[in-house]
Amino acid sequence: MSTTKIAISLDSDLLKIIDEFVKKRLYPNRSKAIQEAIREKVERLNKSRLALECAKLDPEYERAMAEEGIAAEMDEWPEY
């Protein structure tokens, strides 16, 4: 994956925390620490967007739609 340099401004307290992570060798450098933080945030937002979209669904309607075809197919299923 290619990378692109950008310039950002960070709160000095936040930068100190990031520098501590680098000092403790949790990350090789500031850039990697910030990349991972952003990646995790994007993944969380994408998951929450899916949850928000799913919350818009009407469970009774979805169940009815799922069961709509089942009644017709029940006669075709073999007995066990």
C-alpha positions as CSV (number, residue, x, y, z in Angstrom):
1,M,0.0,0.0,0.0
2,S,1.4,3.4,-0.9
3,T,1.6,6.1,1.7
4,T,1.2,9.9,1.4
5,K,2.7,12.5,3.7
6,I,0.4,14.9,5.3
7,A,0.8,17.6,8.0
8,I,-1.4,17.6,11.0
9,S,-1.7,19.5,14.2
10,L,-2.1,17.7,17.5
11,D,-2.7,18.7,21.1
12,S,0.6,18.8,22.9
13,D,-0.7,16.4,25.6
14,L,-1.8,13.9,23.0
15,L,1.6,14.1,21.3
16,K,3.3,13.4,24.6
17,I,1.2,10.3,25.0
18,I,2.2,9.1,21.5
19,D,5.8,9.8,22.2
20,E,5.6,7.7,25.3
21,F,4.2,4.8,23.2
22,V,7.1,5.2,20.9
23,K,9.6,5.4,23.8
24,K,8.1,2.2,25.2
25,R,8.5,0.6,21.8
26,L,4.8,0.0,21.4
27,Y,5.2,1.6,18.0
28,P,8.3,2.2,15.9
29,N,7.5,5.8,15.4
30,R,4.9,8.6,15.6
31,S,3.6,7.9,12.1
32,K,2.8,4.3,12.8
33,A,1.1,5.1,16.0
34,I,-1.1,7.7,14.4
35,Q,-1.8,5.5,11.3
36,E,-3.0,2.6,13.6
37,A,-5.2,5.0,15.7
38,I,-6.8,6.3,12.5
39,R,-7.3,2.9,11.1
40,E,-9.0,1.6,14.3
41,K,-11.3,4.6,14.4
42,V,-12.3,4.2,10.7
43,E,-13.1,0.5,11.3
44,R,-15.2,1.4,14.4
45,L,-17.1,4.0,12.4
46,N,-17.8,1.6,9.6
47,K,-19.1,-1.0,12.1
48,S,-21.3,1.5,13.8
49,R,-22.6,2.7,10.5
50,L,-23.7,-0.9,9.7
51,A,-25.4,-1.1,13.1
52,L,-27.2,2.2,12.5
53,E,-28.5,0.9,9.2
54,C,-29.6,-2.4,10.7
55,A,-31.4,-0.5,13.4
56,K,-33.6,1.1,10.8
57,L,-35.0,-2.3,9.8
58,D,-38.4,-3.4,11.0
59,P,-37.9,-6.8,12.5
60,E,-41.5,-7.9,11.9
61,Y,-41.3,-6.9,8.3
62,E,-38.0,-8.6,7.8
63,R,-39.3,-11.8,9.4
64,A,-42.4,-11.7,7.2
65,M,-40.3,-11.2,4.1
66,A,-38.0,-14.1,5.1
67,E,-40.9,-16.4,5.9
68,E,-42.9,-15.5,2.8
69,G,-41.2,-18.0,0.6
70,I,-40.9,-20.6,3.2
71,A,-44.6,-21.5,3.4
72,A,-44.7,-22.3,-0.3
73,E,-41.5,-24.3,-0.1
74,M,-42.6,-26.4,2.9
75,D,-44.6,-28.8,0.7
76,E,-41.4,-29.4,-1.4
77,W,-39.2,-30.4,1.6
78,P,-38.7,-34.1,2.2
79,E,-40.1,-35.6,5.5
80,Y,-37.6,-36.9,7.9
